[in-house]
Amino acid sequence: MLLATLLGLAVLPLLNGWLVTPPPGTACCSVDRWFSSEPLLRAASAVLYRVGISVAPHQVVVGRDGWLYLGDEQSASLTTHRRAGRASDIRLGQSYGEGARRWDAYLRSRGVQAFRILVAPDKETVYPGHLPQWALPPSAPGVADTLLAHTGTDLFVDSREVLGRAATTAPSPLFYRHDTHWNPLGASHAFAALERSLRADLPYEVWPSADERRLLRLRPRAGGDLADSLRLGAWLTDTEPVLAVSEQLGTRVHRRYASSDQLDPTRVADSRVIPTFPVETHHDQALNTRRVLWLTDSFGKGMDDLMHRSFGQVVTLHWRDVHKHGGQLVRLIDEVRPELLIVTVVERALATPAFASVLQYPPGMATGEPDASLHKAELLEMSGVEHQGDGFRTTSGVASLTFRLARPVAGAGGLSLRLICEDRSAALPVQVFWRGAHQPRFHRDQSVRWLHVGAQSSLDRLTTADGRPAEEMQVLRLDLRGQGHCREFRLQELALRSASAAAETGERPR
């Protein structure tokens, strides 16, 4: 062991001098410069990669023919693909469908003409044949299959089958071999599926022609995010399809939204660079002048050229950031006044809490004047909240207020919340739990989430997680999920309307 250590110390300076280009300003004789273990690890990774072994198995799985796939470190991708759908996925799909319908109603009330959620496939869904035998997905319907099958709405555009069919006849792979992402050729097939879905809502839209989507050539491409994880980014090469639209697009201007600061187009196009702020793109040669709000993840980068060719103004934001800064999405809807809102989400993120927070907190629609038939709830106790003057202030990231009704309500035909954020947050994710007077504790199956927009929001009915009407209710708990915003607020009312009162006023649940 001692001899091996001494030999390694003797070899490291040679490897660092031969293989590593020092960063500018690095001292010529520093220990970090000559005794870094990076070249040795890179060489070991290259040798093991050739025999199908990953030096970072939680990040990267080495498949057949040198293909690389994402491991479990991100979104438990591998494990999720290897399990069949179950009852919890059915319930999640149903909640997604309800949330999408409520978002659609809210957006249409704000002038948005079309709303779609485009699901991009994982690489292993389109190219399972290059996976190791032990990583193959189940023959039964998987997690995403089960979830999407139970949304009950055509607001979702599932591009997985489209790309699966296209992969059998495409002149080039639709995904990079050493990267998690699809390439522009794969993204073009998904964009075509999105276009077909939108034609009913936008019958007069002009779309990029078949000639513009034509594959011109393949150019070499170095590495990829998976190759980088194996320290082989500079050693593994790939090919990138070049579509005609990419060379005929013309000049685009990328700016930080609501700013004059122009952004580097190369960094904007890099799938490994995900801005934490909205990016506004203008293209004066676009086929349509529509304003589009695009909530996307890194998979959206492959569709950039087709999106900007189609629409003159596109404001892009990562879907994980919709609730940040006191309701960033609601604020953008009011400021941008989009005519089209598109969500692009990769398959492996569908069942994650981060994406669920988008669809499971749809806006609660305001009903106008207070209703005399409402049962007002009296504040009972607080957790993570304290009184401040005539209002309240949160003292922790887990803030909740517990209320009690004067008498039990059998079912509920509606719920009303009047709450004003002192920091002028545009929206606040909230969740209400309920239980009967003799039930010992709250349960998540007896709760409802929504996005409180402005000063007053309401729901027209309360149901349990499996869709049954809420039973006896007397104790309520309001959880505030402001993500650091709405720390100070005024609570004017939390109230219920019984189902019988709703029937007397002639209202029907939506």
N, C-alpha and C positions, 0 to 999 in steps of 0.2 A: 504493500500500500504506500509505503514511504517512497519507494522507487517510482511508482506510478505518479505520485504527487509531484516529485521533482521533475519527472519527464514532462508532465503537463505544464509546469511553470516554465520549462525551457521552450516548449513548443508554442505557448500562447503568444509571446511577442512576435514570432514569425507569422502566425496566422493573422494577428491584428494588423501587422504591417502590410501583409499581402492582400487580405480580403476586405478590410474595413477602411473606408474613407473618413477621416476624422472631421467632425463638425468645425466650421470656421471659428477660430479663436481658441481651439483646444491646445493646451500646453503640450509641447512636443515630448516631454519626458515624464508625464504624469502616470500614476499607477493605472488610472482608468483608461488611458490611451493604449497601453501596451499589455495589460493583464486582464482585459475584459474577457469574460467567458462566452460572450455572444457568438463569436465564430465557431467555437467548439459545439455549442448547442445547435447552431444552424446546421453544421455538418452532420451531427447526430440525427437531427430531424430529417435531413435529406435522405440519409441512408435508411432510416426506419420507414419513411414515406414510400420508398420504392418497394418495400415488402408489405405494405398495407397497415402499418402501425402509426398511430398518432401520438405525438409527444404531449398533446393537450386534449385528451379524449372528451373532457367536459365541454370544450369549445368546438372541436372539429372531429368528425368521423371520416376516416379514409375509406372510400368506396372502391368499386372495381374500376379498372382502366384509368386510375389516377383521379377519379372524380372525388370532390370533397363535399361533405354535407355538414350542416350545423348540428352541434351537440346539444346537450341539455342545459347548458349554462344560460341560454337566452330563451325564456318562455317555456322551458321544459319541452323544447321542440321535438326531440327524438322520442321521449316517453309518450308525449301526447299522440304522436303519429302511430305508435305501436299499441294503442288501446282502443277498444271499441267504444261506441257511444253508450251512454247510460241515462238514467232518469234525470239526473241533474243537468245533463246537456239539453234534454227536452225542455225542462223548465227555463233554462237560460235562453234557448231559442225563442220560446214564447214571450219572455220578457223583452227580448230584442225586437221582436215583431211589434209588440205594443208600443215600445219606446220609439221605434222608427215611425210608426203611424202618427204618434203624438208630435214628434219633431216635424213631420211633413205638414200637419195641420198648422202648427205654429209658423213654419216658414212661409206657407202660402198666405197666412194672415199678414206677413211682412213683405209680400210682393214677390217671393221666390216662385218661379214658374215650374221648376223641376228639382227633385232631390233624389239622389241615388247613392247607394253604398256598394262600391266595387270591391269584390273579394279577390285578391291576387293569390295564386297557388304557391305553396312551398315547392322547392325543387324536387323533394322526394315524392310529391304527388304526381308531377309530370314525368319524372325520370326515376321510377322506383327500380328499374332494371340495373342501375349502377350501384345500388345500396349493397352493403354486406348482407349475407343471408340472414344473420341474426337481427338485423334492423328492419326487415320488411314489415309493412303495415298489415293489420289484420284483414281477413277476407270479409268480415262483417262491416257494416257502415261505421266509419270512424267518428271522431269528435265533431269535426267541422260538418261532415255529412248530416249527422243527427241534428246539430244546432240549426243549420240552414234549412233543413227539411221542415222545421216546426215554427219558422217565423210567420208563416201565413200571409206574406206580403210580397209583391213584386218590386218593392223598393230596393231589394238586394239583387246585385248582378254577380252571379257566381261564374267566374271566368275559368274555373279549374277544368271543367270538361272541355271547354273550347280549346284551351292550350294542350290538353291531353290528346285531342284529335289532331291538332296542328303539328304536334311533335312527331307524328308518324310519317308526315310527308314534307316537312320543312327542309329546305336545302342546307340548313345549318341549325345547331342546337339553339333552343329558345332561352336557355340559361347558361351562364358562365360556368365552366367546369370547376373553377377554383374560387368561386364567390357565391354568396347566398342568393344573389339577385337575378331576376330575369334580365335579358338584354333588350335593346330596342325592338328586335324582331318579335320576341315573345310579348313585349308590352303592346305592340301594334295589334296583335290578335285580341288582347283584352280590351283595347280601346275600341275595336270594331264591335265587340259585344256591348260595351257601354253605349256606343252610338245607336245600335239597334234598339236598346231599351229606351233611349231618350226620344226617338223619333215620334212617339205618340204624343209627348208633351211639347216637343219643339218641331212641328211638321215642316217649317220653312227654313230650318237651319241648313247651312252649307257645310259639308264635311270634306276633309282631305280626300282627294281622288285616289283610285287604285294605283295610278302611276306614281303618286307621291309616296305611297307606302311600299314601293318596289325596292327590293334588295339590290343595291348597286355593287357592293363588294364586301369583303372581309378584311379588316386590318388587324395587325397584331396588338395585343393588349397585355400589359405586364401584371402579374399577380392577381390580387383580389383580397377581400377581407378575410376569407378563410385561409388563403395562402399566407397572409400576414400573421395570422394567429399561430401558424407553424414556423414562422421566421423564414418563410420561403418566398416572400413576395417578389424579390428581385430575380429568383431562379426559375419560377414557373411562369410560362407564357400561355396566353389564351387568344381567342379571336373575338373581335367585336363587329357585329353587322352594321353596315352603314346604309341607312335608308335614304331614298331620294329626297324626302322632306327635310332631312337634316342639312343637306347642302343647298337647298333652295329656300331656306327659311328666312334669310335676311337678318337684320340687326334687331336684337331684343335688348331692352333696358331693364335691369334688375335693380330694385331699390329696397331698402328697408322701409316697410310700410310707414306712411305718414312722416317720411323723412326725405331729404334730398340726397342722402348718402347712397351712391351707387355701389353695387356689390360686384365682386370678381365673378364673371360668368363661369369660369372653370370650377371655382369652389361651389357655386350654386348647383352645378351639374354633378358634383361628386356625391355618390350615394353614401359615402362614409362621413360626409359633413352634413349634419342635421341642424339647421338654425333653430334657436330657441325663441325667435321672434318672427312675426309675419313678414313675408317677402312679396313685394308687388312687382309684377312683370308686365310691361307694355310691349306690344308688337303691332306696328302700324300697318303691316301687310296681312294681318289675320283675316280669315274668311268671314268672321262675324265680330261685331263690336260689343258683344255681350260682356257683362261683368260677372265673373265667376269667383266663388269662394271655394277653395280646394283644401280639404283637410286630408292630409296624406302622411305616410311614413316614407322610409327610404325607397320603397318600391315605386313611388311616384316618379322618381328621377328618370326611369326608363320611358315614361310617357310624356316627358316635358315637351319635346319637339312637337308632338301631335296636339297636345293641349294648347300650346302657344300659337300653333298654326291655325287652330280652330277658333280661339277666343282672343279678343284684343286686350283685355285686362283680366289678369288672373292674380288673385291674392292667395298665397299658399301659407298654411300653418299646419304644424304637426298636430294630429288629433289628440295626442296626450296632453296638449297645452290648452285645451278649450276652456277649462275652468280657472286657469291661472289669472293673476292680476285682476281679481274680482269679476270674473266672467268675461274673458277675452273674446269668446266666440259671439256672445250676444252683442257685445259692443261693436264687433266687426260687422255683424249683420245690419245693425242700425247705421253704421258709417259708410260701408261699401255699397249697401243696398243691392246685393247680388241678385241676378236673375236666375242663377243656377248654383246649387250647392252640391258638390261631389265629395264623397269620402272614399279614400283608397286605403284598404287595410290588408295586410298580408295574412294568410290563413292561420299561421301559428299564433298570431296576436288576438284572434277572435275571442278566445275564451279567457283572456287575461283580465285581471281586475282593472288595468289601465284603460283598456278599450271598453270594458263593461261600464265604466263610469261615464262614458259619452252617451250611450243609448239608454242606460238605466236611470239617467237623470234628465228626462225630457221636460220641457217647460210646462208648468202648471198654468192653464189659461185663466186669466182674470174674468170674473163674472159681473163686474160693475158694482152696483149698490149693495150694501149689506142686506141680508135676508133676515126678516124678523123671526123666522122659524128655526134659526140656527141655535144649537146648544153651545153656549160659550163655556170654555174650559177655564178653571181657576188654577193658577200656578201653585204647585205644591212644594217642589224642591228643585235645586239646581246642582249641577256638577260641572266644574270647570267654568263656571259663570258667576259673576257677582254683580250686585246692584251698583250703578254709578249715576247719581242724580236721579233723573226721571227715566233712565234707560238701564242698559246692561253692558257689561264688558266681559269678554272671554278671557280666562286666565290659563287655559291650556289648549292643546290641539284637539282634545276630545271634549267638546262642549255639548251639554244636553240640559234640557229643562223638562221636568215632569209635571203633568197637569192632571186634574181630576174633574170629571163632570158631576153636576149636582145629582143626577140620577143616571142609571144605565141607559144606553141607547142600543136598541136591537138592530144591528146593521147600520149602515150609513149611506145616505144618498148623496153626500157631498162633504167637502172639507174646505175651510177657508183659513188662510194665513195672511195676517197683516203685520209685516215686519219691515222696518226701514234701516238699511245699513248707513251708518254715519259717514263712512268713507266713500259713499256713492258707488259702491260695487254694483255692476250691471246685473249680476246674477249670483245666486248662492245655492249650492247643492244642499238639500235638506232630506231628512228621512224621519218619518213618523211611525212609531211602534204603538200598538194598542193591546190591551188585555181587559178581561172582565174584573170585577171587584174582588173575586175570590181566586183568580189565577195568581200563582206565586211569582211569576217572572215574565218578562217580555221574550218573544221569540222572533227571529228574523222572518219566519213564514207569515207572521202577522205584522207586516210593515209595508210601507210604500215609500218610494223615492221620487223626487221630482226636483226640477230646477225652479227656484223661486226667483222670478224676474221682476225687477222694480220693487214697488212697495206692497203690492197685493197679488196673491196667486191663489188658485183654487183647483180642486179636483172634483169631478162630478160623481165619482163613486169610489169606494174602497173595497178591494178584494184581497184575499189571501194569495200566497205564492202559487197555488194551484188553480186560481181563478174563481174560487167560491166567494160569495158575498161575505163581508165581515160580519161576525156574530156579535154577541153582547160586548159593548165597549164602555168602559168607565174611566180607565186610567190611560193616559197618553204620554209618550215621551218624544220630544222633538230634538233630534240630533242635528247640529250645525257642522257642515263640512266646508268651511270657508277657505282652506288651504292658505292660511295666513292673512286672509282679508275678512272684512266685516267683523272686526274685533269689538267694535262698539256699535250697538244697535238699539232701536226702540221697538218693543214688541207691543203691538196694539191689540191683537186678537188671534187666538187659535180657537176655532169653533167647528162643530159638526152639524150636519143636517141629517135627520133620520130618513130612512128610506121611505117611510110613509108620508113624510112631509114633501119629499120630492115627487111622489105620485100625485099628491093633492094639487101641486102646482103644474102638473102636466108635463114634467120633464122626464125624458127617457135617458138612461145611461148610454154613453157612447162606447 
